Amino acid sequence: MSEEKEREKSQVIEEEAPEKDKKEPCEQQPQETEAGEPDTAVEGGEADEAAKLSAELDTLKATIEKMQKDYLLLMAEFDNFRKRTLREKADLIKNGGESCMKAILPVVDDFERGLAAVEKSNDLEAVKEGMNLIYNKFKAYLEQNGVKEIPTQGADFDTEYHEAVTTFPAPDPAQKGKVIDTVQKGYTLNDKVIRFAKVVVGE
């Protein structure tokens, strides 16, 4: 009987030992899972950062592409503007005097009629009057277009407007440094000298 009891105890011990061995591995598995979680979190963070950088890169590429298109468009518009400006400037230089020339034509017509009248008429006074009318008409046209005669007679000599042809002893001390005579009239266009007055200056 004692031998049978010992056999049963040894069987019980052998049966309990495997159950403990089975339980221990099951208890260690969660530890391995918990130990593996930080690696998964790191990998997920790197993936998010990579996705973010990729999105930023795509945005920058789109911005650069748009800026390049805008730059090319701006350069094309500027080139067209430059060509148009040069063309308009050339046209202005070529045809800028058209309106002036058209306005002079009626004065030329008056001169032609006056010359024709001189050949047919013996009335000198009528001819003089006709020429004076044409002259006054032409002077009025010049003034309307900004052309004015430079004052000379009795004016102080001014190198900005006058050109001294010669000097002459002044008959009066008050005329020293003043214009005594005018050899050729001078004119300004919109207050800019286009021809200096050639004068004789008293000394």
C-alpha positions in Angstrom: 0.0 0.0 0.0 2.7 2.4 0.8 4.4 1.8 -2.5 1.2 2.6 -4.4 0.7 5.9 -2.5 4.2 6.9 -3.4 3.6 6.2 -7.0 0.4 8.2 -7.0 2.2 11.2 -5.4 4.9 11.0 -8.0 2.3 11.0 -10.8 0.6 14.0 -9.3 3.9 15.9 -9.0 4.7 15.1 -12.7 1.2 16.3 -13.8 1.5 19.6 -11.9 4.9 20.4 -13.2 3.9 20.7 -16.9 1.0 22.9 -15.9 3.4 25.4 -14.2 5.7 25.2 -17.2 2.8 26.0 -19.5 1.6 28.9 -17.4 5.0 30.6 -17.3 5.4 31.1 -21.0 1.8 32.6 -21.1 2.8 35.1 -18.5 5.9 36.1 -20.4 4.1 36.9 -23.7 2.5 40.1 -22.5 5.9 41.4 -21.5 7.3 40.8 -25.0 4.3 42.7 -26.4 4.7 45.6 -24.0 8.4 45.7 -24.9 7.6 45.9 -28.6 5.1 48.8 -28.4 7.8 51.7 -28.2 9.3 50.5 -31.5 5.9 50.6 -33.2 5.3 54.2 -31.9 8.6 55.4 -33.2 8.0 54.0 -36.6 4.5 55.7 -36.7 6.1 59.0 -35.7 8.7 58.8 -38.4 6.0 58.0 -41.0 3.9 61.1 -40.0 7.0 63.3 -40.2 7.9 62.0 -43.6 4.3 62.5 -44.8 4.4 66.1 -43.5 7.7 66.9 -45.2 6.5 65.4 -48.4 3.3 67.6 -48.3 5.5 70.7 -47.7 7.8 69.7 -50.6 4.8 69.4 -52.9 3.5 72.8 -51.8 6.9 74.5 -52.4 7.2 72.9 -55.8 3.7 74.2 -56.7 4.6 77.7 -55.4 7.9 77.8 -57.4 6.1 76.6 -60.6 3.5 79.4 -60.2 6.2 82.0 -59.6 8.1 80.9 -62.7 4.9 81.2 -64.8 4.1 84.6 -63.4 7.7 85.7 -64.1 7.6 84.6 -67.7 4.2 86.3 -68.2 5.5 89.5 -66.7 8.6 89.4 -68.9 6.4 88.9 -72.0 4.1 91.8 -71.0 7.1 94.1 -70.4 8.7 93.1 -73.8 5.4 93.9 -75.5 5.2 97.2 -73.7 8.7 98.1 -74.7 8.1 97.3 -78.3 4.8 99.3 -78.3 6.5 102.3 -76.7 9.3 102.3 -79.2 6.8 102.1 -82.0 4.7 104.9 -80.7 7.8 107.1 -80.1 8.9 106.5 -83.7 5.5 107.4 -85.0 5.4 110.5 -82.8 8.8 111.6 -84.2 7.8 110.9 -87.7 4.3 112.5 -87.6 4.6 114.9 -84.6 4.8 118.0 -86.8 1.7 117.0 -88.9 -0.7 119.3 -87.0 1.8 122.2 -87.2 2.3 121.8 -90.9 -1.5 121.6 -91.5 -2.0 124.8 -89.6 0.7 126.6 -91.7 -0.9 125.7 -95.0 -3.6 128.5 -94.8 -0.9 131.0 -94.3 0.9 129.7 -97.4 -2.4 130.1 -99.3 -2.6 133.7 -98.1 0.9 134.3 -99.3 0.1 132.9 -102.7 -3.0 135.0 -103.1 -1.0 138.1 -102.0 1.7 137.4 -104.6 -0.9 137.0 -107.2 -2.5 140.3 -106.2 0.8 142.1 -106.3 1.2 141.2 -110.0 -2.2 142.5 -110.9 -2.5 145.5 -108.6 -0.6 148.8 -108.8 -1.9 149.9 -105.4 1.2 149.8 -103.1 -0.8 150.5 -100.0 -3.2 147.7 -100.6 -0.3 145.3 -101.1 1.3 146.5 -97.8 -1.9 146.0 -96.0 -2.3 142.5 -97.3 1.2 141.5 -96.4 0.8 142.9 -92.9 -2.4 140.9 -92.4 -0.6 137.7 -93.5 2.3 138.5 -91.2 0.1 139.2 -88.2 -1.9 136.0 -88.9 1.4 134.0 -88.9 2.6 135.6 -85.7 -0.7 134.8 -84.0 -0.3 131.2 -85.1 3.2 131.0 -83.6 2.1 132.4 -80.3 -0.8 129.9 -80.1 1.8 127.2 -80.4 4.0 128.6 -77.7 6.5 130.4 -79.9 7.3 133.9 -78.6 9.8 136.6 -79.7 12.6 137.4 -77.3 12.5 141.1 -76.2 15.7 142.9 -77.3 15.3 146.6 -77.8 16.5 148.5 -74.7 16.7 145.2 -72.7 19.7 144.3 -70.5 22.1 142.0 -72.2 21.4 138.4 -71.0 23.5 135.5 -72.2 20.6 133.2 -71.6 18.6 134.8 -74.4 21.0 137.1 -76.4 24.1 136.5 -78.5 26.4 139.5 -78.9 27.4 140.0 -82.5 29.4 143.1 -81.7 29.7 145.9 -79.2 29.2 149.6 -79.9 30.0 152.8 -77.9 26.8 153.7 -76.1 25.5 157.2 -77.0 24.1 157.4 -73.4 25.9 156.0 -70.3 22.5 154.5 -69.3 22.7 152.2 -72.4 25.9 150.5 -71.3 25.4 146.8 -71.0 22.1 147.1 -72.9 21.0 146.0 -76.3 21.3 148.9 -78.8 20.3 147.1 -82.0 18.9 143.7 -83.1 20.6 141.9 -86.0 18.4 138.8 -85.9 15.3 138.2 -83.7 15.4 135.3 -81.2 12.5 133.0 -80.2 11.5 130.7 -77.4 9.2 127.7 -77.5 7.4 127.1 -74.3 10.0 129.3 -72.5 12.9 127.3 -74.0 15.2 129.2 -76.3 15.1 127.7 -79.8 17.1 130.6 -81.4 19.2 133.2 -79.6 18.7 136.8 -80.5 21.8 138.3 -82.3 22.3 141.8 -80.9 24.6 144.7 -80.7 25.6 145.6 -77.1 26.5 149.1 -75.8 29.8 149.6 -74.0 
